[in-house]
């Protein structure tokens, strides 16, 4: 598969799987405002998914549109990072997963908005407006939970410790990533990682949380299609209608 197509699918899959995870929480938020916010973030990510997939479909030339790419691939064909398929868990788990992804997403899009591909620049510029809000919101909630009650602090610290090992894959570059760096599209891993670590450290300090070590052992494999068991359940729910009734339309 063409490196650029693969890279676009990775960006789209990250947004799609997190969008699906957040959509499950519709009607289950801890407060009405949070319930609405979760749904809005899910919709933002779904819109971004469509832009990434549309471009990928055009480049690969196989006649697939964004619906085909989302609903007619099996788990091993997905290229999202493992972080995004981790369970929603409690609210601290949900927000810590969101915060880690938002931080990476924000700085990644900032760099992509300056790249040499005009279409990617267009998608990044549209997306960064939404992701700026996502990052501000998730960071604020991590601070409120971490510097809240003893219970909320303990749950938030536990979430950080449990999910930290999934953040390294965001910066674990392979041949696809490197090809995009060489083409002047993707930013070098160390640039985004430095910004990521700095921002996480700032928020954790304000939240009175202990930041796990940057050199800790990290999970990997999602970008190459090696996923946890969680992805299969996510896709079974997300893809059911199209798989059961192929070509169905509203």
N, C-alpha and C positions, 0 to 999 in steps of 0.2 A: 504493500500500500504506500502511496506517496507520503512522504514525511509531513508535508503541510496538511494534507487531509487528516492524517493521524493526529497531528497536533490540534487541529480544530475540533476533532472528535473528543479529545481529552478535555478541552475547555468546555465543550458543550455537555459532556457526560458529567463533569463535576457539578455544573449548575443544575442539570436535570435531576440527578439523584438526590441532591440536597433539597431541591424543590419538592420532590415527591415525599421525602422524609418530613418536611415541614407541613405539607398539605394534610398529613395524617393527624396533625394536632389541631386542625380547624374544629372549633367548638370545645376544645379541651384546654385552652390557655388558662393560666392561673388568675387572670383578670380580663375583663372585656377588652381593654385597650391592648393588652398583650396578645389576645386571641386575634384581633384584627391585624396587629403588626406582623405576627407570624405568617398570616395568610398573604399579606401584601409582599413580604419578602419572598415567599414562595412564588408568587405571580411574577415578581421582578426577575427572578432566576429563570423562570420558564420562558419569559420573553427573550432573555439573553440566550438561552438554549436554542431557540428557533433561529436566531441570527447566526450562531456558530454552525448549526446543522445545515442551514440553507446554503451557506458558502461551501461547506464540505461537500454537499451533494452536487453542487455545480462543478466543483473542481474534479471530483472523481469520475464524472461523466457516465454513471451507471443508471441514470434516470430515477434515483431515489430522492425523495423530498424529506423534509424534517420529520414528518410522521412515520415514514418508512424506517428512518434511522433510529427513531426513538422506540418504536413498538415492534419492529421485526428483526431485532438482533437478540442473540442469546447472551447469557451472562459473560461468557469468555470473550465476547466481542466488545464489551464495554471497557473503557479506558479511564474511568474515574479513579481518583486516589482512594485508598481504603478508608481514610478519615470520614468521607461523606456517607459511607454505608454503615457506619457504626450506629447502634440503636439510639433512639431518642432518649431513653432512660428517664431520669427525673429532670426537672427544669434546669438544674445546674449543668447536667450532662448536655442537654440541648443547647444551652447558651455558650458553653465552653467550646463545643464543636463549631458552633456558628462563629464565635470570636476568632478561633484559630484560622478558620477558612477565610473569614472576612479580611483578616489582616493580610494574609498571603494574596488574596484576590485583589485587594485595593492596590498594593504595590506592584503586583503583576500587571494590572490594567494600566497603571500610570506609565509603565515602561512600554507596553504594547501600543499605547496611544502615540508613541513617538517612532514606531517601527517603519520599515520600508514597504509594507503592504497597505495600500490605501483602504482596502475593504476591512482589514483587521483594525486599522486605525479608527474607522467609522464605528465598528462594533464596540471597541474599547472606549471611545469617547461617549457613546450613548450609555454604556454600562457603568462607567465610573461615577456618573451622577447618582445612580441608585446605590452603588456599592459604598459610596461615601457615607450615605445615611445608614446602611447596614452596619458598617464598622463603628460609627459613632454610637449607634444603639446597642450593639452587642458589647462593646467596651464598657459603656455606662452600666449595663446590667451585671457584667462581671464584677465591677467595682461595688455595686449595691449588694450583690450576693456575698462577695468575699468579705466586705467590711460591714456586714449586717449582723445577724445573730450568730451565736455559737454554732447552731445547727446549719444555717446557710453557709457559713464559712467552711465548716467541715465538708459539706457536700461539694462545694465549689473546688476546694483543694483536691478532694478525691477525684473529681472530674478532670481537673488539670493533669493530675498524675496518671490517670488511666488513658487519657487521649494524647498525651504528649508524644508517645512513641509513633503515632500516626502522622505527625507533622513533618518528619524528616523526608518522607516520600515526595513532598511538594518541591523539594530542592535536590532530589536525587535524579540528576540528569542522565539520560541514556542517549543512544544514537539519534533518536528523533529530536529530542530537545537540542542536542548539540548542532544538528543540521539546521535547526531554526535559528540558533545563535549565529552560526556561520553565515546564514542568509540575511542577517540583519533584522530578524523579526523578533525572536524571543530574547529577553534580557539574560545576561549571565546569572547563574544560580546564586553566586556570592553577593550580587548586588541586591537581589530581592531578599535573600536570607538575612543580610545585615539589617535591612530596614525592618524585617519581620521581628527579629530578636530584640531590637531596640524598642519597638512599639509594645511588644508583649511585656518586656521588662518594666516599662513605664506604667502600664495598666496594672500589672501584678503588684507593683510597689504600692500603688494607690489602693488596691483591693486588699492589702495585707496578706497576699498569697506568696508562697515560696515557689519561685520559678524553677522547674526541673532543669537539670544540666543540659547545656546545648549539645554536648558530645555524647548524650545518652544513646543507647542502642535504638535503632529505628526500624519500623516495619516497612515493607516494600512489596511491590508486585502488581498493584492495582493498575498502574499505567501500562502494564504488559498483558493485562487480562487475567491475572491470577488473583481471584477475589476471595473474600470470606464467605461463609455460608449465608450471611445476611443479605447479600445482593440478590440471591435467587428468590428470596421471599419478597423483596421489594419489587422485583420485576414481575413476579407472578401476579401481584396485585395491580401494578401499573399497566401491564400489557394484556390483561385478561380479555377485555372486550374485543380488541382488535384480533387477538389470537382465536377467540371463540367464533367471531363473526367477521372474517376477513373482508376488508373493503367497506365495512359499514360506515355510514355517515349519519350525522344528526339531521 
